[in-house]
């Protein structure tokens, strides 16, 4: 395995620059996920690491080598694509062994690599089948097996689970994470699904419009988002945002545009009367007689918890409660934002204030 270093990397197509001077490090054995909305540049960056896209400027280093001008086949990386990219006329065994055959590996060496990879991925009984006889999940396992047998320094995954149904996607998330824990190969993984990012990554790089908005562990991004974009992108259901003004007299709080007093904790970097955006995650409300009155719009019980669409001071928000709510739409409950879990943002700069 090897580290990966990105140094002031830029990518332009003619006059259009789509990657704007990115710099970050990926440590040996780390599982790093590039996440962001469609068009943010995450797949372009991955393809530059793979050598499938040229670097306009800057430097990409894999291990102790600068690889800007190194051919993809010589970078000692293995890539798993969204569409599996299997050869339809070959068996599972031959698909997994293909790169080794190109290198002229002996039959004994091929067997010594293919069999353990097949065992790790539960493909042993499928080695003689062709891709058309496999399910989507099995095809993705074959694609991962083909990457494993190459024993690369770095694995690159480009949205590998996006073609799978929801239930299988959850199962494959666990399999990919377990695979990394077993092999400890440096991994760079691209997805637009923030749940994948939260559950799988050692470190997340949140991208937007060709720049990095924030990097950190999943819980760092969840607990302390640097700005409104990260706060809105990380977490499901999404964070609630309520416009208001900071009030420092008589105990610091936010007065919403609808006239509702919203509690905060700590000392925000803002002045009395300054416009702010009050952020609170749906799961950070408590049911309390001392809370804010909220009108129930829609209830969505899931069994383990209840998700509620609520109206507070004319603003619709989402709450998630462990309790089962015995109330009908149009009824009223009282909810209390947990002050120490509240976030404040500057509406002008969109940066975090508390």
C-alpha positions in Angstrom: 0.0 0.0 0.0 1.1 3.6 -0.5 0.1 7.1 0.5 -1.5 9.5 -2.0 -0.7 13.2 -2.1 -2.7 15.8 -4.0 -0.8 19.1 -4.4 -2.6 22.2 -5.9 -4.2 20.0 -8.5 -6.3 21.8 -11.2 -8.2 20.5 -14.2 -9.5 22.7 -17.0 -11.3 21.9 -20.3 -10.2 24.8 -22.4 -11.2 27.9 -20.6 -13.5 26.1 -18.2 -11.7 25.1 -14.9 -13.6 22.3 -13.0 -11.0 21.5 -10.3 -9.7 24.6 -8.5 -6.3 23.9 -6.8 -7.1 20.9 -4.5 -4.5 19.8 -1.9 -4.8 17.0 0.7 -3.1 13.8 1.8 -4.3 10.2 2.0 -2.3 8.1 4.4 -1.2 4.5 3.8 -4.0 2.1 4.5 -6.6 4.9 4.9 -10.1 4.7 3.4 -10.9 8.1 2.0 -14.2 9.0 0.4 -14.7 11.9 -2.0 -18.4 13.0 -1.7 -20.5 15.7 -3.1 -23.3 16.4 -5.5 -23.2 15.6 -9.2 -20.8 17.9 -11.1 -18.7 18.7 -8.1 -15.5 17.2 -9.6 -15.1 14.1 -7.5 -15.0 11.6 -10.3 -12.7 13.8 -12.4 -10.3 13.9 -9.5 -10.4 10.1 -9.1 -9.8 9.7 -12.8 -6.8 12.0 -12.5 -5.4 9.8 -9.7 -5.9 6.8 -12.0 -4.3 8.5 -15.0 -7.5 8.5 -17.1 -7.6 12.3 -17.1 -4.6 14.6 -17.6 -3.6 17.0 -14.8 -3.7 20.6 -16.0 -1.4 21.8 -13.2 -0.3 20.6 -9.8 1.1 17.3 -8.7 -0.2 13.8 -7.8 2.1 11.5 -5.9 1.5 7.8 -5.2 4.0 6.6 -2.7 7.3 8.3 -3.5 6.6 8.8 -7.2 5.1 11.8 -9.0 2.7 10.1 -11.4 1.4 13.0 -13.5 3.1 11.6 -16.6 2.9 7.9 -15.6 0.6 5.7 -17.7 -2.4 4.2 -15.8 -1.0 0.6 -16.1 2.2 1.7 -14.5 0.7 3.5 -11.5 0.1 0.3 -9.5 -3.5 1.1 -8.9 -6.7 -0.9 -9.4 -10.0 0.7 -10.3 -13.6 -0.6 -9.7 -16.2 1.1 -11.9 -19.9 1.8 -11.5 -20.9 -0.5 -14.4 -18.6 -3.4 -13.4 -16.8 -3.4 -16.8 -16.6 -7.2 -17.0 -15.9 -9.2 -20.1 -19.2 -10.9 -21.0 -17.6 -13.8 -22.8 -15.2 -14.7 -20.0 -15.9 -16.7 -16.9 -15.6 -15.2 -13.4 -12.2 -16.9 -13.1 -10.9 -15.5 -16.4 -12.3 -12.0 -15.6 -10.4 -12.0 -12.3 -7.2 -13.3 -13.8 -7.2 -11.2 -16.9 -4.7 -8.6 -15.8 -2.3 -11.3 -14.6 -2.5 -13.1 -17.9 -1.6 -9.8 -19.7 1.5 -9.7 -17.5 2.4 -13.2 -18.5 1.9 -14.7 -15.0 2.1 -18.5 -14.7 -1.0 -20.6 -14.2 0.2 -21.4 -10.7 0.6 -17.8 -9.8 -2.8 -16.9 -11.2 -4.4 -19.7 -9.2 -2.5 -18.6 -6.1 -4.1 -15.1 -6.4 -7.5 -15.9 -7.8 -8.5 -18.6 -5.3 -7.9 -16.5 -2.1 -9.7 -13.5 -3.6 -12.6 -15.7 -4.6 -12.8 -17.0 -1.0 -12.7 -13.6 0.5 -15.6 -12.4 -1.7 -17.7 -15.6 -1.6 -17.1 -16.3 -5.3 -15.6 -19.8 -5.1 -18.7 -21.6 -6.4 -19.2 -19.0 -9.2 -15.7 -19.1 -10.8 -16.9 -21.0 -13.9 -20.0 -18.9 -14.5 -20.2 -16.0 -17.0 -21.3 -12.5 -15.9 -24.8 -12.9 -17.5 -25.5 -15.6 -15.0 -24.7 -13.4 -12.0 -26.7 -10.9 -10.0 -25.7 -7.3 -9.8 -24.1 -7.8 -6.4 -22.2 -10.8 -7.6 -20.9 -8.9 -10.6 -19.7 -6.1 -8.4 -17.9 -8.7 -6.2 -16.2 -10.0 -9.4 -15.1 -6.5 -10.3 -13.6 -6.1 -6.8 -12.0 -9.5 -7.1 -10.3 -8.5 -10.3 -8.9 -5.5 -8.4 -7.7 -7.6 -5.4 -5.7 -10.1 -7.5 -3.6 -7.3 -8.9 -2.4 -6.5 -5.3 -2.2 -2.8 -6.0 -0.8 0.0 -3.8 -4.2 1.9 -4.1 -7.8 0.9 -4.8 -10.0 3.4 -6.6 -13.8 3.0 -6.5 -16.0 5.1 -8.8 -19.6 4.9 -7.4 -19.4 1.1 -7.4 -22.8 0.6 -5.6 -25.0 3.1 -7.4 -26.5 0.5 -9.8 -27.6 -1.8 -7.0 -31.0 -1.8 -5.3 -31.3 -0.2 -1.8 -31.2 -3.4 0.2 -28.2 -4.8 -1.7 -26.4 -1.5 -1.5 -26.5 -1.6 2.3 -25.2 -5.2 2.3 -22.4 -4.3 -0.1 -21.4 -1.3 2.0 -20.6 -3.6 4.8 -18.7 -6.0 2.5 -16.5 -3.3 1.0 -15.7 -2.0 4.5 -14.9 -5.5 5.8 -12.7 -6.0 2.7 -10.7 -2.9 3.5 -10.4 -3.9 7.2 -9.0 -7.2 6.0 -6.6 -6.0 3.2 -5.8 -2.5 4.7 -5.0 -1.3 1.1 -5.1 2.5 0.6 -8.6 3.2 -0.8 -10.1 6.3 -2.6 -13.8 5.9 -3.0 -16.2 8.3 -4.9 -19.9 8.5 -4.1 -22.7 11.1 -4.1 -24.4 9.2 -1.3 -23.5 10.8 2.1 -24.8 7.7 4.0 -22.2 5.6 2.2 -19.6 8.2 3.1 -20.6 8.3 6.8 -20.7 4.6 7.3 -17.6 3.6 5.4 -14.9 6.2 5.5 -11.9 6.9 7.8 -11.8 10.4 6.3 -14.4 12.2 4.1 -13.5 15.0 1.6 -16.6 17.0 0.9 -16.4 18.6 -2.5 -18.6 21.3 -4.2 -18.1 23.1 -7.5 -14.5 21.9 -7.8 -13.3 22.9 -4.3 -13.0 21.2 -1.0 -15.6 22.4 1.5 -14.3 20.4 4.5 -12.3 17.3 5.3 -12.5 15.2 8.4 -13.8 12.0 10.0 -17.5 11.3 9.5 -18.4 12.4 13.0 -16.3 15.6 12.8 -18.3 16.6 9.7 -21.5 15.6 11.4 -20.9 17.3 14.7 -19.0 20.5 13.5 -19.8 21.4 9.9 -17.7 24.4 8.8 -20.4 25.9 6.7 -24.0 25.7 5.4 -23.2 23.4 2.5 -21.5 20.8 4.6 -24.3 21.1 7.3 -27.0 20.6 4.6 -25.2 17.8 2.8 -24.1 15.6 5.7 -26.9 13.9 7.7 -30.2 12.2 6.8 -32.8 13.6 7.1 -31.1 16.9 6.4 -30.5 19.6 9.1 -33.2 22.1 9.6 -32.4 25.8 8.9 -34.4 28.7 10.4 -33.6 32.3 9.7 -33.6 34.7 12.6 -31.6 37.3 14.6 -29.2 36.8 17.5 -30.5 38.2 20.8 -27.9 38.6 23.6 -30.0 40.4 26.2 -31.7 38.3 28.8 -29.8 35.2 27.9 -28.5 34.5 24.4 -31.0 33.1 22.0 -32.2 33.4 18.4 -35.5 35.1 17.5 -36.8 33.5 14.4 -38.5 35.4 11.6 -41.8 33.9 12.8 -41.2 35.3 16.3 -40.2 32.0 18.0 -37.5 32.1 20.7 -34.8 29.4 19.9 -32.3 28.4 22.5 -28.5 28.3 22.0 -25.5 27.4 24.1 -22.0 28.9 24.0 -20.8 32.3 22.7 -21.4 32.8 19.0 -19.1 35.0 17.0 -21.9 37.5 16.3 -23.3 40.7 17.6 -26.7 41.6 19.1 -29.3 41.8 16.3 -27.1 40.2 13.7 -29.0 38.0 11.1 -28.2 34.3 11.6 -29.3 30.9 10.4 -30.2 28.5 13.2 -29.4 24.9 12.4 -30.7 21.9 14.3 -30.7 18.3 13.2 -34.1 16.5 13.2 -32.9 14.0 15.8 -31.8 16.7 18.2 -35.3 17.7 19.4 -36.7 16.5 22.6 -40.4 16.3 23.5 -40.8 18.6 26.4 -43.6 20.6 28.1 -41.1 23.5 28.3 -40.5 23.4 24.5 -41.7 25.3 21.5 -45.2 24.7 20.2 -45.2 22.9 16.9 -48.1 21.9 14.6 -47.9 18.3 13.2 -48.2 18.3 9.4 -47.3 14.7 8.6 -46.3 11.7 10.7 -44.1 8.9 9.2 -43.7 6.1 11.8 -40.9 3.6 10.9 -41.2 1.4 13.9 -38.0 2.2 15.6 -38.7 5.9 15.4 -41.2 8.5 14.1 -40.3 11.1 11.6 -42.5 14.2 11.8 -43.0 17.1 9.5 -43.8 20.1 11.8 -44.7 23.7 11.4 -43.0 26.2 13.9 -43.7 29.9 13.5 -44.8 29.4 9.9 -41.6 27.4 9.0 -41.8 23.7 8.2 -39.1 21.6 9.8 -38.4 17.9 10.3 -38.2 16.1 13.7 -37.2 12.5 14.4 -38.3 11.0 17.7 -37.7 7.7 19.4 -41.1 8.0 21.0 -44.3 7.0 19.3 -46.4 10.2 18.9 -50.0 9.8 19.8 -51.2 12.8 17.8 -53.0 13.4 14.5 -52.0 15.8 11.7 -53.1 19.3 12.7 -52.5 18.5 16.4 -49.8 20.2 18.4 -46.8 19.0 20.4 -44.0 20.8 22.2 -40.4 20.3 21.1 -37.2 21.5 22.6 -34.0 21.9 20.5 -31.0 20.6 22.6 -29.0 23.9 22.9 -25.6 22.3 23.0 -26.2 20.5 19.7 -27.5 23.6 17.8 -25.4 25.3 15.0 -25.4 28.9 14.0 -24.3 30.2 10.5 -23.7 33.6 9.0 -26.2 34.0 6.1 -23.7 36.3 4.2 -20.5 34.2 4.4 -22.4 30.9 5.0 -19.7 30.0 7.6 -20.2 28.5 11.1 -20.6 30.9 14.0 -21.1 28.4 16.8 
